[in-house]
Each structure stands twice: as structure tokens, then as C-alpha cells.
């Protein structure tokens, strides 16, 4: 157990940060799953914007590695582009 006042504060703050990072990571993973199951092209395009933004934010905050974010965005972009747009 921590003995110094600053160490106790560091434990409290790191726990808060851990929970916040975990929440953001899980939320982004759920968005990715939702995008992968989408079959509508228009909806997928809109959802892709949200997902790519969320992945960039995770990478910026070092929750995930920047290359992992790039790889995920690349794969999702290919998925969205493979969906056929609705014929008008």
C-alpha cells in the first residue's frame, strides 16, 4: 500500500483514467462491430466517419497504438467501399 500522500493520489487518479480509457475503448469496439454488421451503404458511410474519428481519438490518447487505428480504419474503409450503394 502507498505510504506517501502523492502516491495515494496517483493511485486514485490512475484508476479514474483507467476506467475512462476502458469505457472509450469498449464504446469504440461496439461502434466497429455495428459498422461491420451494417449492410446499408449510406448508413455505413455515416457510421464510418464516427468510427474513424473515435479510432483516431484512441490513438491520440495512447489507448491503442496508432498503427492499430490505421489498420482498423483501412479494413473498415474497404468494407464500406465493398457495399453496393442503393440504385436510384
PEQUI-V84336 format. One record per pair of residues at least 6 apart in sequence whose C-alpha atoms are under 7 Angstrom apart, sorted by the first residue. I is the first residue (numbers start at 1). J is the second residue. If there is no record, write none. Layout:
BEGIN
I | J
I | J
END
This chain:
BEGIN
2 | 8
21 | 63
28 | 51
28 | 54
28 | 55
31 | 51
32 | 51
35 | 44
35 | 47
35 | 48
38 | 44
39 | 83
41 | 80
41 | 83
41 | 84
41 | 85
42 | 85
44 | 80
45 | 80
52 | 73
55 | 69
56 | 69
58 | 64
59 | 65
59 | 66
59 | 69
END
